[in-house]
């Protein structure tokens, strides 16, 4: 399954483009293996990509916990400062900055 992942901040999609996220499920013994990949329609800096690199593991871990226990854990995360600074440099209005 592939979905378009856009953050609805004014000007962000125009500046950064859309992200295509693909989820693949495959049997793995008695379990299921989930592989998630993302692709972008343009070249993005490591600072821009750093937000997803920090966020996706937490999102997928929460999904795993929900499926296994029926409960969503509270995950505390620091704001992605490199991402926010890079967006601000691009002229994107960033909440709180």
N, C-alpha and C positions, 0 to 999 in steps of 0.2 A: 504494500500500500504506500502511495506517495501523496503527500499533502504539501501545499504551499504554506510556509510559515512566515507571516509578516507581523511585525510589531507596529501597532497603530499609533505611532508618534508622528506628529505633523512633520512632513518632509523626510522622514526616515526611509521609507521604501524608495522614494525617488533618488535619494543619495546613495543608499546601500544596495538597492535591488531586493528582489525576493529571494527567499531561501526555499529550496525543495528538500523536504525531509522524507526519507524512505525508511520504512520499517519492514524487515524481513523476519518471518517466524519459520523455524525449522526444528523438526524433532531432534532431540539429543538424548538418547537413552530414554529414561523415564521422565525427562523434563523437556522443556522447550527452550530453544536458544533464540534470543531476540538480538538482531543486528540493526543498528540505526546508522544511517549515513546522511550527510547533508551536502548539498551542492548549491553553488551560487552562480548567478548569471553574470558576474563580473569578479575581477580580482579584488580581494579584501585584505587589509593589513592584519598582521598578527594581533594588534591591539583590538581591532574590531572583532576578530574571531575569538578572543580571550573570554568574552562574555558567555558564549555558547559552550566553550570548553569547560567552564566552571559550572554552568547551569544544567547542561544535559545529564551529567552523572546523577545529580540530585533529583532531577525529574524522573529518570528511569529507575532509580533506587526507590523513590516513593511509589511508583507504579508497581514495582515488584512487591513492596510491603503491603500495598493495598490488595493485590491479588492473593497474597499468601495469608493475610490476617484479617482482611476486611476493614482495616483501619489505616488512615493516612497519617504518617508521622509528621511532626512539626520539625522542619529542617531550618536551622538558623544559618544564614549566609551573609557574608559581607557584600556590599554593593560592588559590582564589577568596575572598579575605578579606571583601569586602562581603557575599557570600552567606552565608558562615559566621557572620559577626556578626549578620546579620538572622535567621538560623535560631536562633541562641542567644537573641536577644531574644524570639522566639516560644516559647521554652521547650523547643526541640528540643536534645537532647543531641548536641553536635558533637564528633567525634573530635579530641583534642588541645587542646580549649578548655575 
